[in-house]
Amino acid sequence: MTDKEETPALAVLKQSYDELQRRVTRFSVVEQELIDMRNRLDCELGRFGRIHAFSTQALHADSDEAFAIMVADALLDVFELEVGLFWLFDEQGRLLSEPAASSGFRAGHASFERIRSWLESRITVQEDKACFFAAERPELQQAALDFSQMLVGCYRHPGGKPLGLLITGITMAVADFHDALSENEAQSFRVFTAQVAALYANRASAAIIRRQMTDLHESEERLSLAVKGSEIGFWDWCLDSGAMVLSPEWKATLGYHDNEIVSNLDAWHSRVHPEDLDRSLQLVSEHMAGMTEIYENLHRLRHKEGHYVWVMARGRALRDEKGRARRFVGTHLDISRQKALEERLREAEELQRQARQQAESASQAKSVFVASMSHEIRTPMNGVIGMLQLLQDTSLTPVQSSLVTIAEQSATALLDIIGDILDISKVEAGRVEIKHEPFDLQALVKNVIQLMRHRAEAKDIQLECHMPKQRECRVLGDEGRLRQVLINLIGNAIKFTDRGSVRLDVKTGRGAINRHSFTFCITDTGVGISPQALEHLFEPFNQGDSNLNVRKYAGTGLGLAISQALLRLMGGDITVASKKGTGSEFRFTLSLPRPSPSTSVPLLESDLPAAIPERLTGRILVVDDSQTSRMVAKLMMEPTGLKVDLAFDGEEAVSKVKKGRYDVILMDCQMPGMDGYEATRHIRKLPGKRGRLPVIALTANVETGFIGECYASGMTDHLCKPVQKTSLLAKISHYLAES
Amino acid sequence: MVNSRHAIQECLEAALGSDKKCDLVMLHASIGHDYLVLADEVRRQIPGVRVVGASCCGIVGCEGVSESMKDVALMAVRGPELAVAHLDGIYGHNAFEKAAELARQLKAQQPGITMIHFLASGIDIANDRAIAGIESVFGPDVTIFGATSSDNMRGVVSYQIVDDQVFEHGAWAVGFADPSLEVDTQATHGFLAVGEPMVVTRAEGTRILELNGRPAWQEYTSLLGLDPEKATCGDSIPVGALAEELPARLALEYGNPHILRVVTKRDAGGAMHYATTIREGTRLWLTVRDEERIFADMGRMMAAMVERGGGRKPVAVFHADCLARGRYLLNRVMKEELVGRMQFPLSSDGVVPPWLGMYGFGEFARLGGVNTYHNYTTAIYAIYRR
C-alpha cells in the first residue's frame, strides 16, 4: 500500500476512532444521566420516606406548638432547602403576624411582615381548596424578599377557609448550591402539604378524642374513688366458664386481702350464714330462671375474724337472645353498720315510744288528776253554792244579802277557773274532739248574746250584735265549742271594758261548695292591749299587759289560749288588733259545712231556765253519797212542794225505786259501791213505769266523756255540779210536766 | 435532622453518651448546615474542646452512608499527644508556604508527630505543593492523610471549620504524636482511561489554560459532549475525571496505570482549576467508570490493608471519598454495598470501628511510600495501636 493509499485509510481509521471516542464519552454522559435519574428516584423515595417518618412522629406531637415545630423542621428535612415556615391563618382567614414555627430562618432573610404581606397577596387570589405555587427569583426580588426560590402550599378547610401555609425555600446566599426546584419536588411538596393538612385535621379530632378520653378517665377516676369511698364490692360470674371475679373491695369487706381468697363461687358459698344459705340460693335460682328482674339478697357472710357481716347483694343476669343467663354481675355492700344503726334506731324508737308512753301516761294522769280535782272541788262547791243560794232565799239584811251574793260570785269564779284548767289540760293532751253535728248558727249567736247581755248590763255597757238576717243558718260543727269561744271572747271584752260598748259582728263570706264561711268580729272600747302584750296574748296563763291590774279583772289567763286552740281545731284562727286605751278587735273566720237538707237541727234550748211554777207536785229521789249534796238538793226542792226522798248509793236507790213511787230521779254518778251508771242500768231493767223513770245525772264530772257515759247508761238528762237552783227546778219541772 | 444544633446534639450523644470529655472533635457536615452553630454547640457542650471540620457532599459513619444537604458526622478524640493548627488564605500559588507554616505550628506543639490529618479547601489549591510544604517540616516519612473540603459538587465554595471560625480558603491539620499509634493509608479508584490523551498546551500553577491548543474548558467539555457555555463543574466532574499516567512501579501498587485528577472550578475565561500543579505538556486522558473494576479494586485494596494490619483491628478509621463516587456514581444500593465492603474487613465481630468519612473533592494517601494527592478515589486511613 502506498502512502497515498495509506493516508485516506488512516484518516478514515482516525475518524472512526474519534467517533468511537465520542461515542464512549457520549456513553459516559448517558450513563451519568441514568445515574442521575436513579439518584433522583432515590431522592424521591427518600423524600417519601422522610414524609412517612415525619407523619409517624407528628402523630405523637403532644402540643400544637410541638406539631408546628415538627412541620417546620420536616420542611427542611424532606426538601433539603434552607428555610421552613409553618404559618397559620386566624379565624377571619388572615395570616397571623408570625409563623407558628420556623426552621433555618435567620434575621436578615426578610421580615415576617414582608413575607406575610406578599403571601396574603398571593393566597387571596387562589380559589381552589388547596393551592400550591413555586415562586422564582424575579417575583421574590420584586417583593423585596431575599429568596431565590420558594415553594408555598396552602391547605384549607373543606369550606374554603384557609387554615395554614407551608413554605420552604432558599435564600440568595445559598442559591448556588441548589438546583431549580423540579416538578418531582413540587409533587412531593403537594403530598407533604396534604399530609400536614390531614395531620392537622387529625389533631383537631385527636383533641376531641383526647378530651373525651380525659373526661372518661376522670369519670372512671371518680367512679373508682366513689367505689373505694363507698366500699362497694363487685362480683362477676361467667356462667359458661364458671369463672368468677371478686373485686378487692368484695374481699376487703370480709377482712381479706385480694390474694387471700381465690375468686370462685365457693368463696361466697362457703361463707354464707347457714341460716341464710337456702334462701340465698333460692334467690339466685329464681333470678337465673328469670323470675325476678333484679337479684337482691340481704344475707350474712362470715368475716375472716369469725363474726358475720350483713351484706346487701344486688345484681342482674346478662342473658342471651334466648333469655338464658350467661353472666351474673352485681355489687356487694357491707351494711353491718347500717344494720347496727338500724338496731340503734330501733332502740331509740323504743325509748322514744316508752318516753311518749310515759308522757302520755303522765298527761293522762294529769288529765285524770285535773278531772278528779274538778270533781272533788265541784262536789263541795255544790254544797257551798247551793247553800248560798238557799241562804239567799232566807230573810237577810241588805248587808247580809250583799255578802252572800259576793260569796256566790266568788264560788262561781272558782268554778270557771276549774273549767278553764280542765279545758287547757285537754287541749294540751290533744284530747279535744270537735263534733260535726248540725246546728243553727243564728240561734247560737242569739243565745250567746242573751247569755252575756246581763253581764254587760251589770257593767252598764252596751252589747250589740250584727248578723245578716237569715231565716235559718244551718251548719255542721261543734256548737258547744263555738259557744265557748264566743262566750270567752265576748266575756273578755265585757270584762276589759268599763264604758262604751262591746259588739259582735258576724259576716258571711264566700263559701266553698257546700260550705258557709263566717267571720266573727268582737270589738270593744275597752283598755286595749299594748304591742308587747299582743305578742304573748295567746300563751296560756297570760293576761295581757303585765302592768295591767290583773287582779282587778281576775281570770286564769287561759281563755284566749283555749279559744285559739279550739278555733284551730275547727279549721280557723284568731287574730287581734288593738290599740292601747282605745279598745280591741278579735276576729276569726270559720268555714263550716252545710248539712244535708234532710238533716234535722235540734232546736236550741235556752240555758236560761224556763218559767218555773211556784208550786210543784211530785216525788223526787235524790241519790248522792255526799250528805251535803243530798241536803242542798232536798232544801232546794222541798220549798216548792216537792216530796224528796234520799239514797246514799246506787244499790239503795235501786231498792227504793223498786219499792217506792217516784216521778224523777236525781242520780249522782260516782258513788262508792254501786255507782250511778250501774244503778241506772238496773232501773232501766225494771218493768213498767219504773223502768222508764226520768233519771237526771247529777255529776261533778263535766267532761264530754263522762256525760256521754251518763246517756249511755240510760240516763235521761244531766245537770252539772254545782247545781243552780233555777236549773234544777227547771229540769224537774220539765220532766214532771212530761210525766 | 435538619436543625443544626439538634443534629450535632444527637451526634454528640451517639458518640460520647453522657461522658462528653474529649480533647478534639472532628466533624464533617454537608452544605445545608450552619457550621458556626455546629461548632458552637460542640464547644458549648464540651468546654475547652478543639473543633475542626469541613463542608462536604455527604458523610460516612459506622451507621453507613448519607448524602443529603443536612448530614453531619463527627469523631471525638482524646489524648494529650495532639496538635491542632490552622490558617487562612491557602490557594494554589501559596500552598507550599502555607502548608509549611501549618506544619511548623504543629511541630511547635508536638515535635514527635508521626502522622498528620490534613484538610484544606478543595477549590483553588495545589495539593501536591501542600504536601511538599508539610514534608518540608516533618520530612517525607510523616504520613499525611485527609481530604479537601467540598460543596455539593457545585464547585462554588467549600468551608473549613476551626473552633469558632469558618473559612472558605483555610486549612487545618491535626498532628498525632502518640508513638503507640500508626496509620495505614491506601486509595483506589477503578476508572479506565480511554481514547487519545489531551495535551496541556498552556498552564499556570494549578490552572490549565489550554488543552490541545484550545481554551481548556471548551476543549474539555466538547470532548465530554457538554455545552461549554452551560455546563458546570457539577456536570463535568461525574463524567470528566482526568487521568495522568503513573510510573510503572506505582501503577503496580495502585492497580491502575493512571492517577485521576478533577476540575474543581472553571474561570469565566475558560481556565480550569486543577487540584495540583500542572505542567505544560502533561497528557490527560478522559476516563470511563468501570463498576466491576471499582468493586474489584476496592476488594484488592482492603485485602492489602488487612494483610498489612497483621490481624489487628483499627482503633479508628478516617475515610475520604471523592464526591463523584457517591450518588453521582453509584445508586444507593451499590454505594452502600461499596461502603460495606470497605468497612466489613476492618470490623471486629461485625462491629465497625469508629469511622468518620466524607465525600470531598480530593483525598490524601500514600502511594509508593510517598504522600500523594488523589482524586476520584476511596481513601482509607486505618489508625492502629502498635
HADDOCK unambig.tbl for C-alpha pairs under 7 A between the chains (distance, minus, plus):
assign (segid A and resid 21 and name CA) (segid B and resid 195 and name CA) 5.77 0.50 0.50
assign (segid A and resid 22 and name CA) (segid B and resid 223 and name CA) 6.85 0.50 0.50
assign (segid A and resid 25 and name CA) (segid B and resid 224 and name CA) 5.52 0.50 0.50
assign (segid A and resid 26 and name CA) (segid B and resid 224 and name CA) 6.78 0.50 0.50
assign (segid A and resid 26 and name CA) (segid B and resid 225 and name CA) 6.23 0.50 0.50
assign (segid A and resid 28 and name CA) (segid B and resid 239 and name CA) 6.10 0.50 0.50
assign (segid A and resid 28 and name CA) (segid B and resid 288 and name CA) 6.42 0.50 0.50
assign (segid A and resid 29 and name CA) (segid B and resid 239 and name CA) 6.22 0.50 0.50
assign (segid A and resid 32 and name CA) (segid B and resid 239 and name CA) 6.73 0.50 0.50
assign (segid A and resid 35 and name CA) (segid B and resid 328 and name CA) 6.49 0.50 0.50
assign (segid A and resid 35 and name CA) (segid B and resid 329 and name CA) 6.61 0.50 0.50
assign (segid A and resid 35 and name CA) (segid B and resid 330 and name CA) 6.76 0.50 0.50
assign (segid A and resid 35 and name CA) (segid B and resid 331 and name CA) 6.65 0.50 0.50
assign (segid A and resid 36 and name CA) (segid B and resid 328 and name CA) 6.47 0.50 0.50
assign (segid A and resid 38 and name CA) (segid B and resid 331 and name CA) 6.34 0.50 0.50
assign (segid A and resid 39 and name CA) (segid B and resid 327 and name CA) 6.22 0.50 0.50
assign (segid A and resid 39 and name CA) (segid B and resid 331 and name CA) 6.27 0.50 0.50
assign (segid A and resid 73 and name CA) (segid B and resid 2 and name CA) 6.15 0.50 0.50
assign (segid A and resid 73 and name CA) (segid B and resid 3 and name CA) 6.79 0.50 0.50
assign (segid A and resid 76 and name CA) (segid B and resid 2 and name CA) 5.88 0.50 0.50
assign (segid A and resid 77 and name CA) (segid B and resid 1 and name CA) 6.33 0.50 0.50
assign (segid A and resid 77 and name CA) (segid B and resid 2 and name CA) 5.13 0.50 0.50
assign (segid A and resid 80 and name CA) (segid B and resid 69 and name CA) 5.64 0.50 0.50
assign (segid A and resid 80 and name CA) (segid B and resid 70 and name CA) 6.88 0.50 0.50
assign (segid A and resid 82 and name CA) (segid B and resid 32 and name CA) 6.78 0.50 0.50
assign (segid A and resid 177 and name CA) (segid B and resid 152 and name CA) 6.64 0.50 0.50
assign (segid A and resid 177 and name CA) (segid B and resid 154 and name CA) 6.25 0.50 0.50
